[in-house]
Amino acid sequence: MHRRILAGDRLIAAFLIGCVLFNYPVLSLFDRPSEIFGIPLVYAYIFTAWALVIALMAWAVERRFK
Amino acid sequence: MLEAPVLITVSLLYLGLLFAVAWWGDKRADQGRSLIASPTIYALSMAVYCTTWTFYGSVGRAAVSGIGFLPVYLGPTLVMALGWIVLLKMIRIVKANRITSIADFISSRYGKSHGLGGLVTIIAVVGIIPYISLQLKAVSNTVSLLFSYPEIVMPHRSATMSVGADISFYIALILAAFTIVFGTRHLDATERHEGMVAAIALESVVKLVAFLAVGVFVTYGVFDGFGDIFDRVAQQQELQKLMTAIPSGAGYSGWFSLVVLSGLAFLFLPRQFQVAVVENVNEAHLKRAAWLFPLYLLLINIFVLPIALGGLLHFAGQGVDADTLVLTFPMSQRQEGLTLLAFIGGLSSATGMVIVETIALSTMVCNDLVMPMLLRHKRATLAESKDLSGLLLAIRRGAIVVILLLGYLYFRLAGEAYALVAIGLISFSAVAQFAPALIGGMYWRGGTRGGALAGLTAGFLVWAYTLLLPSFAKSGWLPGDFLAQGFFGIELLRPQQLFGLSGIDEISHCLFWSFFANIGAYVAVSLLRPPMVAEATQATLFVDALSETGQGGAVLWRGRAQVSDLQELVGRFLGPNRAQSAFAGFARRNGRDGDSKPEADAKLVQFAESLLAGAIGSASARVMVASVAKEEPLSIEEVMHILDEASQLRTYSRELERKSRELTAATLELREANERLQELDRVKDDIMSSVTHELRTPLTSIRAFSELLHDDPKMHLADRTRFLGLIVSEAERLTRLINQTLDLAKIESGRADWNGCELDLKEVIEQSIAATSQLVHEKEAHIEVDLPDNLPLILADRDRLIQVMLNLLSNAVKFLTPGSGLIRVTLSRRDDGLQVSVADNGPGIRPEDQQLVFEKFRQVGDTMTAKPSGTGLGLPISRRIVEHFGGELWVESVPGEGATFRFTLPFPPVQPPAAAPAA
């Protein structure tokens, strides 16, 4: 039971982090005409943030508790 | 290879394959070996979210608004993070109440209301029609494109084209036929379609593979990787605007609206509700799907930008519609195989959407629109028929055809004016109207039927006014004046600047006003009066779905009904045979076999109602059951009392279960302890029987020699001395045997004394070699040693280790050839401990004997020629000692070249020596 609540809380945290990362104003910080590794900054940012949130969710539900 | 006959054949083969998978899935479900009971399949079935909007439309969207195609995938990602909370609750409610669709869900929540179910159905059908037309548009565009291969001719449709000459009309008909065969072959007693889900999951794989293939081809085949495309784009001034997040001028508010809208649509689109909630096999699947599904979305979007930008570069000025790039790119490169794959991928995304959406909608139309009307106006006709399941199927099939034709109609009227994504967003905004009534209903007890009706109506009207009508106007079907001047010339009523709100995109605009009206009306009307009994009952069941109270089982019915009436009623909708077996199954589960009371109790009535609800929806089921029973209404206090009692009962039974589980565990432990004891006993017996046998040999010789001495007093002194010598040595062997047997028994039973202390292995080995030097000398053998200094100390029992070493050394000596024997003793360091090896150059041990030497009383070697001189216990004891200290003892040998016994001892774990194992 305890474990289930923890996983649920982690998912909510992932949700909140996603809400912040995917929207204004954080999004606007990266909305500049510059490049990183030849890829426009905002493209690179949004895909990285997205992958990060997915990884966080995977970690929240798949991790075995000791 | 892309001629029309080939295309048609491949398409039909593919649809056939889907059909086969569905058939197989249904068959496995009937056998109880579900094909879809896996979180991966569940996540893939959710990917029915990705339609041709994603497959073709995203690229088109990206070509005008850069990364603006993405927010509709970020929304569902966020919702999946909350899935463990929201979706889980929806799944629990749906399973406890046998709910079949989103209309059923809302109607059931607000007191099983017919009116509400009907309204939700109408909103869903009207709202989804643009979305279906989008699929038709995408498929018919791609088909026309392929027909003109290898030329790339943009499909052009004039409004005057007759229906009979229009490809998309036939496509709509084919899709309708396919869906009918697919989803309404028979009326299920349950609302679930396992075969369909299996086929949808397969389609999701196909469309992902196809899209990735095109993406890789464009990025790495046509261009030279991501960097190359972006470099070239950077050189074009007019493409620069695509490099930021909001090039279209919608602003961050537009971006935010799309994230919210897509998140809501992801929950409330009829097809998403179908696959994510109704078809869910096991709620635990939600967990893995929480990240698998967003991962799918991420993968299918990686190549959208390269294809879009690449298309803008490659087809600059050629008038190629960006919505078709996924197909036209491989076409322009004459990649026929890839073109076909892309086409099949697009077909997958369209058919998947159309199948699930129309099945879900047709269920809603049948259960929440047509059945209630029939019940109201044609009750008498219905009552005459014995089996109505055929009628239900016919209604659903008719609904599928009508819905697809409406989709075609919308496509003819308004489809040309909009890009794929814009059409889809109109539908998203419509289904988002379900959010207040549905989410409010799950978390707020105060919501009433009146509130839900008012909210949905208001939201729907505002949606139609601000988004649907303008879409007709923009395509020229309605006069466009009212867009610019407002109805009756009143400027404040301009549909897309309602009350003067401007400066935001049309989706945000619609979302704001429709939610304003929807939520406002829902809350306001709900607050006008307290909920009635039926509403309050359902509110409790829904809001408390995750707690004890809401988990079904409470019997909320009072009245009188006849079993035969109920069974006949259920039989009319499910078929008499199914009803018969369902009722028999119920009696068996509740221990009422052979009990043939004509009067039905409340539990059976509820069972019958839930059976009916699975087939015709909860509101109609309620009406039908009420029609064959004499019911007495329950007061709100009684309902709450019953619910309380049920939840207490469940708490008790859970407590009881826990106790009984503990008891089982204790019993198991006892049994294990007993088995351990018996095992020890067996070991003891084993040793005893071997020992008595082994003891007999030396005893026999001692007795034989003693008798000789006794019987012959005149024996020569020399013989006498020899015999006495033999008797002494046999007696010694006997003593050794007994000592070792006792030793082994002690070790095996765990009662041996172990004195752990840190010791230098080198010193132990030197001491052992010194002790055996006499033996070695007698055999005229040599000992070579290789014992490095300064090795770490290990933790073991000194005397026991010496015992092991003596054993190995004396064994080695025993088998040496006198005169040329050589023993090598080596000590070396390994990663996790020390290793000692004792090698001899004796005859060696045959491979098949190498394990046997470690067994008790087994002495290998040629017993014919050499009399075994050991006890057969030395090696087993040594091995147990080494294992006790965490090491291993084994032998390596090549016959004729000697044998090497090796053992390892691990370094002590890093902890204070006081905690070392001492007993």
Contacts between the chains, C-beta under 8 A, distances in Angstrom:
chain1	res1	chain2	res2	distance
A	7	B	84	7.3
A	7	B	287	7.4
A	8	B	84	5.5
A	8	B	85	6.6
A	11	B	81	5.0
A	11	B	82	7.0
A	11	B	83	7.9
A	11	B	84	5.2
A	11	B	85	7.6
A	11	B	290	6.6
A	12	B	81	7.2
A	12	B	82	7.0
A	12	B	85	7.3
A	14	B	81	4.6
A	15	B	78	5.6
A	15	B	81	3.8
A	15	B	82	5.3
A	18	B	74	7.3
A	18	B	77	6.5
A	18	B	78	4.8
A	18	B	81	6.3
A	19	B	78	6.3
A	22	B	71	7.6
A	22	B	74	4.7
A	22	B	78	7.3
A	22	B	259	6.2
A	23	B	252	7.1
A	23	B	255	7.0
A	23	B	256	5.5
A	23	B	259	6.6
A	24	B	252	3.7
A	24	B	255	7.2
A	24	B	256	6.6
A	27	B	245	5.9
A	27	B	252	6.9
A	27	B	255	7.3
A	28	B	245	7.6
A	28	B	252	6.6
A	30	B	245	7.9
A	31	B	244	5.2
A	31	B	245	4.7
A	31	B	246	7.2
A	32	B	244	7.8
A	33	B	240	7.3
A	33	B	243	6.1
A	33	B	244	6.9
A	35	B	230	7.1
A	35	B	234	7.9
A	37	B	227	7.3
A	38	B	226	6.8
A	38	B	227	3.5
A	38	B	230	5.6
A	38	B	231	6.6
A	39	B	226	6.0
A	39	B	227	7.2
A	39	B	230	5.8
A	40	B	230	6.3
A	40	B	243	4.5
A	40	B	244	8.0
A	42	B	67	6.3
A	42	B	243	7.3
A	42	B	244	6.0
A	42	B	245	5.0
A	43	B	67	6.1
A	43	B	243	7.8
A	43	B	305	6.4
A	46	B	67	6.2
A	46	B	70	6.3
A	46	B	245	7.6
A	47	B	298	7.4
A	47	B	302	7.3
A	50	B	74	6.8
A	50	B	77	6.7
A	50	B	294	7.7
A	50	B	298	5.7
A	51	B	298	6.4
A	53	B	77	6.5
A	53	B	78	8.0
A	53	B	81	7.3
A	53	B	294	7.5
A	54	B	77	7.0
A	54	B	291	5.3
A	54	B	294	4.8
A	54	B	295	5.4
A	54	B	298	6.4
A	55	B	291	7.8
A	57	B	80	7.2
A	57	B	81	5.6
A	57	B	290	5.2
A	57	B	291	4.2
A	57	B	294	7.0
A	58	B	291	4.0
A	58	B	295	8.0
A	60	B	290	7.9
A	61	B	84	7.7
A	61	B	287	4.2
A	61	B	288	6.6
A	61	B	290	5.7
A	61	B	291	6.7
A	62	B	287	7.9
A	62	B	288	7.3
A	62	B	291	7.8
